[in-house]
Amino acid sequence: MLARCPILAAAAVVAWAWLAPAVAGEPPTPPPADGKAELVDVRRIWDQAPHNAFTDLVRHRDRWWCVFREGKGHVSSDGALRVITSADGVAWESAARLASDHEDLRDAKLTLTPDGRFMLSGAGALHKPAPHTHQSYAWFSEDGRAWGDALPVADPNYWLWRVTWHRGACYGVGYACGKEKGIRLYRSDDGRRFETLVERLQDQGYPNEASIVFQPDDTALCLLRRDPGNGLLGSARPPYREWEWKDAGRRIGGPNLVRLPDGRLVAAVRLYDGRARTALCRVDAASGRLDEWLALPSGGDTSYAGLVWHDGLIWVSYYSSHEGKTAIYLARVRIT
């Protein structure tokens, strides 16, 4: 099902994450015990293409910005990246469409650079013949509507799946596409030129999609998908070259990780336990375990979420086919 890399076989969930201000030497805020996750509302916000999927979400300059892939199907050669925007999360309009005539563009992620520009990252599955199968890219924009040229980043055939900015630098995990299995940790000062920080970050099973957040004491946490095994939660201290990994206790897809203002960690994932769904999970940083908190209205071809903390709610973009057509949804969730 997930054929963007030839050896991947299933679809999954994933964003811009709100990060609490980092203070050097300050320990992470102890998270409250338990709590509840309540669905406030959910709405379909886009379904104009035959297949609409793989989302991300940011809020910038008092507006919402959502990006996703449009194509004829989950796997098709015509994938393009659509950016839509809204002032209230209800009425949405197209802001941009990025396309290529020699590749299927997939899995776009939106972040904001330290100087306030939009950075869109994604990858292209190249049409044959080509010197390699996949290439990661970055695009930049001042206003979210006019985008610069696609800039090749990372290494050919390494899918730089999501990036996170911390203390002026950009970090992301790239996973190998093709016969090789393994992931690399990349770092960049400008989002354009990436260096390999860790050559073999993880190679147990087939590690691939990953999301990184940073704690207030600068500890990095990485939620990692593996196929077909359970996900992993990794942790590292600066300079992020030595990592410790813990079993998340369940198989996950398309991970996205966010740290709430009270210190709790919430992941958006696709769960693989007999019923396809996009779910929010509590994450225990000490044990690495994920505990399902809330299943969003979803099913079939679903997942890949964007997460934003705003006005006391988690805003979640995701895609699903539970209503027939594969479409883009926006949910608001209250965490107590």
Secondary structure as UniProt FT lines:
FT   TURN            6..7
FT   TURN            24..25
FT   STRAND          37..46
FT   STRAND          51..60
FT   TURN            61..62
FT   STRAND          63..71
FT   TURN            77..78
FT   STRAND          80..86
FT   STRAND          93..98
FT   STRAND          103..112
FT   TURN            114..115
FT   STRAND          118..126
FT   STRAND          134..141
FT   STRAND          151..153
FT   TURN            156..157
FT   STRAND          158..166
FT   TURN            167..168
FT   STRAND          169..176
FT   STRAND          183..188
FT   STRAND          194..202
FT   STRAND          206..214
FT   TURN            216..217
FT   STRAND          220..227
FT   STRAND          232..236
FT   TURN            238..239
FT   STRAND          244..247
FT   STRAND          252..259
FT   TURN            261..262
FT   STRAND          265..271
FT   STRAND          277..283
FT   TURN            285..287
FT   STRAND          290..295
FT   STRAND          303..310
FT   TURN            311..312
FT   STRAND          313..320
FT   TURN            322..323
FT   STRAND          327..335
//
